[in-house]
Amino acid sequence: MGPECNPTFETNLINNIIMTEAEIRELENQLGCPNGEIGIEVGKTMNETNIGMTSSSIDFLNIQNKNSILELGHGNCSHLDQLLDFAENIRYFGLEISETMHLESKKLNAKKEADFRLYEGETIPFGNNHFDRIMSVNTIYFWTNPLKVIHEIERTLKQDGFCVITFANKDFMEKLPFVGDKFQLYNESDIKELVKNSNLKIIESKENTELVKSKTGDHVERKYTLVKLSKKSQ
């Protein structure tokens, strides 16, 4: 039985009741690609638990007026107002692999200036040197071909642009019950190794700590890292 037709799983998720092992594995699947009614609830939970990381990422982007901004894996994009208020005449583009999150984002932001699109998780469907800023929060774990995504970021980022990738640290993630084989975990050293094979470089990074309620209802201290990438000088 999938999570979209499991009312017990939905009740446990919403009320933060202790989950069975099967429900935890269903949650892992939903975190990678939210689907159906349960996916909508997971999207709400992700927005609530990730808002600190998202806000820090928006601040770290150093957004300027008239910037063209791409977000990879925006979830339900309830944070769009915060991003659009950061500067004037921002053009926002969001890419999602989840049709549920794609539709939910369009619904929640119907009156806002935003371009939401579905994609297959690797190829960014825009031309070269298109974006001033690119960001992605808590999605890198699910990239099936990380180097391909890095090369696509490199291709679509302007020469003077920035990309911010934000992720919870490996030693924190390893302790979470819902983190299984579908997650690829990272530390900053892993990102350095990844971008070494591209024309991108880390120009700045920082580590933050926050107290959050986990996807299974427990309060945990989360350490996360933000890395800012730019293109190497030509």
Summary of the structure (lengths in Angstrom):
residues: 234
radius of gyration: 17.2
end to end distance: 53.1
largest distance: 55.8
contacts: 748
relative contact order: 0.15
helix: 38%
strand: 26%
